[in-house]
Amino acid sequence: MALKETTKETFKNHALWTGRVLLCHLLAVALGWAPYALFLLLVARYTTIDVPMSIFSVAATLVYGFMLLVTGNEFGAVDRKPYRWARYRAKGFVLGAVAGVIVFLAGLLMILVANRNFEVTHPQFSIVNINHYVRMILYSPFFWFYKITDAGGTIIPAVTPLGALFVVPFCAIFTGAGYLLGVSGVNIDVGFRKKKKK
């Protein structure tokens, strides 16, 4: 049984914008790790790497939230036009949550890989930093959050399966808020669009 044209367009539309939210996440991850080598060179002799990473990751989180807001806003603005796909008020929240769940599942895979292959134990101590680095790969914009919630007192905080869920509401809230603004006619102009010639 063939799908209706509207259903096909709805699937395509949802997949496209979920992909855009995932792209925002990847850009935020790249931003989160970008200064790591520089911090290691400049401050390693004065403090542990977690302090500057925690401070910088707050900025990375804010940039990430803004990227999601702008993406959701653009999506809402597109949905004001009479295209043939489903439109509903919670659409931005749904797409943000779906993208967040995809990141969460990838994060669970990283935790599984870290626990299986990157755990070094000794009768007197456990070397966990490599394990925690692998867990943190997809979560660098939230380094500060995991540092606050980490009870282990390690330099690189552990991302737990429960803590990995943080990305789901984060993506849903910012993308959903942006979508609601866009569909209501409030455009967030970041100044990168080309000006139309008169």
N, C-alpha and C positions, 0 to 999 in steps of 0.2 A: 504494500500500500504506500503510495507516494505521499510525501509530506506536502502540506499546503504551502504556497509561496510565502505567506506571512510567517508561518512557522520556521521555514528555512531562513528567512531574513532575520527573524528573532534570534535563532541560534548563532548565525554569523555575527550579528551585532553584539550579542553577549560575549562571544569568543573574542572578538576584536578588542573590546574595551577591557575585558579581563586581562588580555595580553598587554594592554597599555599600562594597567596597574602593576602587573608583574615587571614590566620594563622599568617603571618608577622604582620598584624595590631593588632591582639589580643596580640601577644608578646610585641609589642610596647606599647599597653595600659597597660599591666601588668608592664612593665618597668616604664612607666610614673607615675603610682600610687605607685610603690614599696617604695620610700623613704618618702611617705607622713607622716606616723606615726613618723618616726625618726625626720623629720623636725618639726613636731608639738611638740615633746618633747624637742628638742634642741634649737629651735629659737623662739618659741611662745612668750616667755617673752621679747624678744628683738625686734622682728619685726612681721608683719603679715605674714601669711603662703604663700601669693601670691608671695612674693619676691623670696624665695628659689625655689618655684615650677616653677616660670617663668625661672629662671636660669637653673634648672635641666632639664626642658622640652626641652630646646634648644639641650642639649646632647641627649635626648630621640629621638628628631626629626632626628638628624644626624644618630643615630644608626638605626632608622626605615628606613631612606632613603637608607642606606647601605644594610640593609637586603633586601629591594626591588630590589636594583641594582644587588645583588648576585643572588636572585631568578630569576629575568629576564634573567640574564646572563646564568644561568644553563638551563633555558628553551630554550634560543637561541642555546646553544650548543647541546641540545637534538634534536632540529629541523634541525640541519645540517645533521643528519642521515636520510636515506631514509625510513621513516615510512609512513604509509598510513593515513595521515591527512593533512588538509590545512595548508600551510605555506605562509605567506605574511609579508612584511616589517613592517607593523603597528601592528602586532599581539601582541606584548608586551604592546603597548599603549592601545589597545582594552581591553586586559585582565585586565590591571591595572585600566582602567576606569570602567569596569564592577564591579570589586571588590570595587572600590571607591563608585559607585552608591549604592551597597548593604549596605555599611557602612553608606552612606548618608541617605538611607531610614530607617535604624535602628535608626540613630540619630534623624530623624524627629519623629519617634515613641517615643523616649525618651523625646523629647521636648513636645510632646502632653501629655504624662503621667505626666511630671513635671508641666505643666500648669494646668492640670486638678486636680491633687491630692496634689501638694506640693507648694501651694501659700498661704501664711499667710498674710492677710491684716488687717490694723488697721486704724482708722480715721487719725492718725498723721504719721504713717510710714508703710513700707512694709518690711516683712522679706523675703528676696529672696535667701539667701545663700543655703538653702536646695534645692530649685528649681534649682539653678545654678549647684549644685553638681550633681543632676540627669542628667541635660543636658550635663555635662562634662564627664560622665562616659566613653563614647567611644572616647573622644577627648583629653585625658590627654597628649599625645605626642605634642599636639599643644597648650598647655596652654599659652605659651608665645605669640602666634599669637592672641589668643582671648583676652589676657590682653592688647595688643597694640590697638586692634580694639574696645575694650569695652568702650562705652561712659558713662556707668552708674556709674563708679567709685566704684564698689563693690569689695570686697576682692576676691571672686570667679567670674571670668568673665562669661558673658552670651554667650551661643552658640545659635545664631539665625539660622533660616532656611537658610538664605542666606550664613551666615558664615560656616554652616555645609558643604557646597559644596566644601570647601577648600581641603578636602580629595580626591576628584575626580581627579583634575589635579595633585596633589602630587603623588598619586599612579600611574597614567598614565605616568607621566614624568620619574620617577625613574625606573619603571618596563620596560617601552619602551626603555629607554637608555640601560639598562642592556641586554635586548633582542637583540638589534641591535649589541651590542658588541659581544655577544655570537654567533649569527648567522654569524657574520663576522670573527669568529675564534679567537677573543680576549677573553681569559678566565681569570676571576677574581678568583685567588686562595687564599682562606682565611686560608689555612693550616690545615683544619680539616679533609681532606680526608686521608684515609689510604694509606700508601706508598706500592706500589707493591713489592713483594719479587722478587729478581733477581734469 
